Amino acid sequence: MPRLRRIFVPDLSVHVIQRGHNRASIFHEEVDYRRFLDVLSQVARRHAVRVHGFVLMTNHVHLIVTPSDAKGLPRTIKEVGGRYVPYFNRKYDRIGTLWTSRYRGLLIQDERYWLTCLRYIEQNPVRASMVKTPEDYRWSSYSAHAFGEWPTWLAHHPTYLALGATPEDRQARYRSLCGTTGSDAW
């Protein structure tokens, strides 16, 4: 049975999930995380895909991206894999695929769901008991949204910008949305 064709709408955000084969680690050392982010930032820029949020877990990756055209995201993911996997295989003396299957790309069709996805991915290390708070995990975009520590390649999204009139207002509102009280401050 053939795979279903993916449809990406230009300028509509997508929650991307890519998992390691057999739940194996896809990052072992700090340099691996850095290499992945370097490749992602270069390739996304080349294919006009804006990256708004990310978390790099030991055995999977979550991204929130907005492609500018229908071919940008598939080309980005393919090229990231084509550059990161050979690096990883050479470094760790392994062969074969790193990924369990095709990446999942879930369309994000409204603002509330966009914020829910961002919170979900940035709080993933807390739910996995890797850290106590999301700011303790350095391989996510949480510090950008909550504290204004933006890498040059990470793009603002209109939904995030609507959280406040100033960067400080947006950061405070986002931290409130991600609070540990369990209540949504919508």
C-alpha positions as CSV (number, residue, x, y, z in Angstrom):
1,M,0.0,0.0,0.0
2,P,1.5,3.4,-1.0
3,R,2.1,6.0,1.6
4,L,-0.4,8.8,1.9
5,R,0.8,12.0,0.2
6,R,1.5,14.8,2.6
7,I,0.0,18.2,2.1
8,F,1.7,21.3,3.4
9,V,0.1,24.7,3.1
10,P,2.4,27.6,2.6
11,D,2.7,29.8,5.7
12,L,0.8,27.3,7.9
13,S,2.8,26.0,10.9
14,V,3.6,22.3,11.3
15,H,4.5,20.3,14.4
16,V,7.3,18.0,13.2
17,I,8.3,14.8,15.1
18,Q,11.3,12.7,14.2
19,R,12.2,9.7,16.3
20,G,15.3,7.6,16.6
21,H,15.2,4.0,15.2
22,N,14.1,1.6,17.9
23,R,14.1,4.5,20.4
24,A,17.8,4.6,20.2
25,S,19.7,7.8,21.0
26,I,20.2,10.3,18.2
27,F,22.4,12.5,20.3
28,H,25.2,11.4,22.7
29,E,27.3,14.5,23.3
30,E,26.9,18.2,23.4
31,V,28.6,18.5,20.0
32,D,25.9,16.3,18.4
33,Y,23.1,18.6,19.6
34,R,25.1,21.6,18.3
35,R,25.7,19.9,15.0
36,F,22.0,19.1,14.5
37,L,21.0,22.7,15.3
38,D,23.7,24.1,13.0
39,V,22.5,21.9,10.1
40,L,18.8,22.6,10.8
41,S,19.4,26.4,10.9
42,Q,21.3,26.4,7.6
43,V,19.0,24.1,5.7
44,A,15.8,25.7,7.0
45,R,17.0,29.1,5.8
46,R,18.0,27.7,2.4
47,H,14.5,26.2,1.9
48,A,12.6,29.2,3.4
49,V,11.3,27.3,6.4
50,R,11.0,29.4,9.6
51,V,11.8,27.5,12.8
52,H,9.7,28.8,15.7
53,G,10.3,26.2,18.4
54,F,12.2,23.0,19.1
55,V,13.3,20.5,21.6
56,L,16.1,18.0,21.0
57,M,15.5,15.0,23.3
58,T,18.0,12.1,23.4
59,N,16.0,9.9,21.1
60,H,13.7,12.3,19.2
61,V,13.2,15.8,18.0
62,H,10.1,18.1,18.0
63,L,10.0,21.2,15.8
64,I,7.4,23.9,15.1
65,V,8.1,25.3,11.7
66,T,6.4,27.3,9.0
67,P,7.3,26.5,5.4
68,S,7.0,29.3,2.8
69,D,6.0,26.8,0.1
70,A,4.7,23.2,-0.2
71,K,8.2,21.8,-0.9
72,G,10.2,23.6,1.7
73,L,9.6,21.3,4.7
74,P,10.1,18.0,2.9
75,R,13.3,19.3,1.4
76,T,14.5,20.6,4.8
77,I,13.9,17.4,6.6
78,K,15.5,15.3,3.8
79,E,18.6,17.5,3.8
80,V,18.9,17.7,7.6
81,G,18.9,13.9,7.6
82,G,21.2,13.7,4.7
83,R,23.8,15.8,6.5
84,Y,23.3,14.8,10.2
85,V,22.9,11.0,9.8
86,P,26.3,10.5,7.9
87,Y,28.0,12.7,10.6
88,F,26.4,10.6,13.4
89,N,27.2,7.3,11.7
90,R,30.8,8.2,11.1
91,K,31.3,9.5,14.6
92,Y,29.8,6.5,16.3
93,D,31.0,3.9,13.8
94,R,27.6,2.7,12.8
95,I,25.7,2.2,9.6
96,G,22.1,2.4,8.5
97,T,19.2,4.6,9.3
98,L,19.0,6.8,12.3
99,W,15.3,7.4,12.1
100,T,12.5,5.0,12.9
101,S,10.3,6.0,9.9
102,R,9.3,9.1,8.1
103,Y,8.9,12.2,10.2
104,R,5.4,13.2,11.3
105,G,4.1,16.6,10.2
106,L,1.0,17.8,12.0
107,L,-0.6,20.9,10.7
108,I,-1.3,23.6,13.3
109,Q,-4.5,25.4,12.3
110,D,-5.2,27.8,15.1
111,E,-3.5,30.1,17.6
112,R,-4.5,28.2,20.7
113,Y,-3.2,24.9,19.3
114,W,0.0,26.6,18.2
115,L,0.7,27.7,21.8
116,T,-0.3,24.3,23.1
117,C,2.2,22.7,20.8
118,L,5.0,25.1,21.8
119,R,4.3,24.5,25.5
120,Y,4.2,20.7,24.9
121,I,7.5,20.5,23.1
122,E,9.3,22.9,25.4
123,Q,8.1,21.0,28.5
124,N,8.9,17.6,27.1
125,P,12.2,17.3,29.1
126,V,10.2,18.0,32.3
127,R,7.7,15.3,31.6
128,A,10.5,12.9,30.8
129,S,12.0,13.7,34.3
130,M,15.3,15.0,32.7
131,V,15.0,18.3,34.4
132,K,12.7,20.0,37.0
133,T,11.9,23.1,35.0
134,P,12.0,23.8,31.2
135,E,14.6,26.5,31.7
136,D,17.0,23.8,33.0
137,Y,17.1,22.1,29.6
138,R,19.4,23.8,27.2
139,W,18.4,22.0,24.0
140,S,15.0,23.7,23.5
141,S,13.7,27.0,22.5
142,Y,12.2,27.7,25.9
143,S,14.8,30.3,26.9
144,A,14.0,32.3,23.8
145,H,10.3,32.5,24.5
146,A,10.5,32.8,28.3
147,F,13.6,34.9,28.7
148,G,14.4,36.5,25.3
149,E,17.5,34.5,24.6
150,W,16.9,34.1,20.9
151,P,19.3,32.3,18.6
152,T,19.7,34.4,15.4
153,W,18.0,31.7,13.3
154,L,14.9,31.1,15.4
155,A,11.9,33.0,14.0
156,H,9.2,34.9,15.9
157,H,5.7,33.7,15.2
158,P,2.7,36.1,15.1
159,T,0.9,34.0,17.8
160,Y,3.9,34.4,20.2
161,L,4.2,38.1,19.3
162,A,0.5,38.6,20.2
163,L,1.2,37.6,23.8
164,G,2.3,41.2,24.6
165,A,3.3,44.6,23.4
166,T,6.9,44.4,24.4
167,P,9.4,41.5,24.6
168,E,9.2,41.6,28.4
169,D,5.4,41.4,28.3
170,R,5.5,38.4,25.9
171,Q,8.2,36.6,28.0
172,A,6.2,37.1,31.2
173,R,3.0,36.0,29.6
174,Y,4.7,32.9,28.1
175,R,6.2,32.0,31.5
176,S,2.8,32.3,33.0
177,L,1.3,30.0,30.3
178,C,4.0,27.5,31.1
179,G,3.6,27.8,34.9
180,T,3.6,24.8,37.2
181,T,0.2,25.5,38.6
182,G,-1.5,23.6,35.9
183,S,-3.9,26.4,35.0
184,D,-4.1,27.9,31.6
185,A,-3.7,31.6,31.6
186,W,-5.4,32.1,28.2
